[in-house]
Amino acid sequence: MIIKVCGITNGDDLRAAVDAGANALGFIFHPSSPRYVSPDRYLELANLVPKNVLKVGVFTSAPLDLAGLDVAQIYGDFASKLPVWRAYRITDFIPELDAAAQAVLLDGAANGRSYDWSMVRAVSKKVILAGGLTPDNVAAAIAAANPWGVDSCSGLESAPGKKDHEKVRAFVKNAKAAGRLAS
């Protein structure tokens, strides 16, 4: 199962996520986000990421061609040379999904908002759940949806752009345990 900690902005948070067992890290390239990392800052952080951990660039406009990115997570309709996780914000229905995407990331209607995870079971593509996931509800989300992966950002923070390392550890631990039960 993919367990992604998104919104990595500094080395301490990166190391905490990797040490906890996350196998994907999200780097947000949307300048108005409090979790934004510049391309130069990303390159510094990318050097700290072990080879077995995916580096996911999160984009709301055309993806940047940055060294070392493994996946482009794209909100919108943009092409990429990288494998794409097409991100959709959903409320009470699942939109028509991009057939060419490697996976779809289904996010809440607004940052930090969850939705009815059980409707994800009807999706035939690889699904990454996002939106409102925390250490306290990730196991229930996995049980409801049986996703390919899970992703959390604001649910793991002590402040915007700063991770609470205990929440990160608990999220990864709980996601791994629930993933084993769902398999």
C-alpha positions in Angstrom: 0.0 0.0 0.0 1.2 3.5 -0.8 1.4 5.6 2.4 2.1 9.2 1.4 2.9 12.1 3.7 2.2 15.2 1.8 3.3 18.8 2.3 7.0 18.1 3.1 8.8 21.5 3.6 11.8 20.7 5.7 14.4 18.0 6.4 13.2 17.2 9.9 9.7 16.4 8.7 11.1 14.4 5.8 13.2 12.2 8.0 10.3 11.7 10.5 8.1 10.5 7.6 10.7 8.2 6.2 11.6 6.8 9.6 7.9 6.2 10.3 7.8 4.1 7.2 6.0 6.3 4.6 6.9 5.1 1.1 5.9 8.3 -0.7 6.5 12.0 0.1 4.5 14.9 -1.4 6.2 18.2 -2.4 3.7 21.0 -3.2 4.6 23.4 -6.0 1.6 25.7 -5.7 3.0 29.1 -4.6 0.0 30.2 -2.5 0.1 27.0 -0.4 1.6 27.3 3.1 3.3 24.0 2.2 4.9 25.4 -1.0 8.4 24.4 -1.8 10.4 26.2 -4.4 12.2 24.1 -7.1 15.5 24.9 -5.4 14.3 23.9 -2.0 12.8 20.7 -3.4 16.2 19.8 -5.0 17.8 20.2 -1.5 15.2 18.0 0.1 15.2 15.4 -2.7 18.8 14.6 -1.9 17.6 13.3 1.6 15.0 10.9 0.2 16.0 7.2 0.1 15.7 5.5 -3.3 12.8 3.3 -2.1 10.6 6.3 -1.3 8.6 8.0 -4.1 9.0 11.7 -4.6 5.6 13.1 -5.7 5.3 16.6 -7.1 1.9 18.1 -6.4 0.8 20.6 -9.2 -2.2 22.7 -9.9 -0.7 24.0 -13.2 1.6 22.4 -15.8 4.2 20.2 -14.0 7.8 21.4 -13.7 10.5 19.1 -15.1 12.4 18.6 -11.9 15.2 16.1 -11.4 14.3 13.1 -9.2 10.5 13.4 -9.2 9.0 10.0 -9.6 5.3 10.9 -10.0 3.3 14.1 -10.9 0.1 14.4 -8.8 -1.9 16.8 -10.9 -5.0 18.8 -10.0 -6.3 19.9 -13.4 -5.8 18.7 -17.0 -2.1 18.9 -17.7 0.3 16.5 -19.4 3.4 15.2 -17.8 6.4 13.1 -18.8 6.2 11.4 -15.4 3.7 8.8 -14.3 0.5 10.7 -13.3 -1.7 10.5 -10.2 -4.6 12.5 -11.4 -6.2 14.3 -8.4 -9.9 15.0 -8.1 -11.8 16.9 -5.4 -15.1 15.1 -4.8 -18.2 15.7 -2.8 -21.0 13.2 -3.2 -20.0 11.7 -6.5 -16.9 10.5 -8.3 -16.2 12.4 -11.6 -15.3 10.7 -14.8 -11.7 9.6 -14.3 -8.6 10.0 -16.5 -8.1 6.5 -18.1 -4.4 7.2 -18.8 -3.4 8.1 -15.2 -1.4 5.5 -13.3 -3.7 6.1 -10.3 -6.3 8.6 -9.1 -6.1 10.5 -5.9 -9.6 11.3 -4.6 -9.5 14.3 -2.3 -12.1 16.1 -0.3 -14.0 19.1 -1.6 -11.8 21.4 0.4 -8.4 20.9 2.2 -8.8 18.6 5.2 -12.3 17.6 4.4 -13.3 13.9 4.2 -16.1 12.3 2.2 -17.9 8.9 2.0 -15.0 6.6 1.5 -17.1 3.6 0.7 -18.1 5.0 -2.7 -14.5 4.5 -3.7 -15.0 0.7 -3.9 -16.8 1.3 -7.2 -13.7 2.7 -8.9 -11.8 0.3 -11.1 -8.5 2.3 -11.1 -5.9 2.3 -8.4 -7.2 4.8 -5.8 -5.3 6.9 -3.3 -7.6 8.3 -0.6 -6.9 11.8 0.6 -8.9 14.5 2.3 -9.4 14.6 6.1 -7.3 11.5 6.8 -5.7 11.5 10.3 -4.1 8.8 12.5 -7.6 8.4 14.1 -9.6 7.7 11.0 -7.1 6.2 8.5 -7.9 2.6 9.5 -11.7 3.2 9.1 -11.0 4.8 5.7 -9.0 1.8 4.5 -11.7 -0.6 5.8 -14.4 1.3 3.9 -12.6 1.8 0.6 -9.8 -0.8 0.3 -7.6 1.7 -1.6 -4.3 1.3 -3.3 -2.9 4.1 -1.1 -3.6 6.8 1.5 -2.4 10.4 1.7 -2.4 12.9 4.5 -1.2 16.5 4.8 -3.0 18.9 7.1 -4.2 16.0 9.3 -0.5 15.4 10.3 0.4 19.0 11.2 1.1 21.0 14.3 0.9 24.2 12.1 0.6 24.7 8.3 3.8 23.4 6.7 5.1 21.8 9.9 4.4 18.1 10.7 3.6 16.7 14.2 6.0 13.8 14.2 4.0 11.8 16.6 0.9 12.1 14.3 3.1 11.1 11.3 4.3 7.9 13.2 0.7 7.0 14.3 -0.7 7.6 10.8 1.8 5.3 9.1 1.5 2.7 11.8 -2.3 2.7 11.7 -2.4 2.7 7.8 0.1 -0.3 7.7 -2.0 -2.3 10.2 -5.2 -1.6 8.4 -3.7 -2.3 5.0 -2.6 -5.8 6.2 -6.2 -6.5 7.4 -7.6 -5.3 4.1 -5.3 -7.5 2.0 
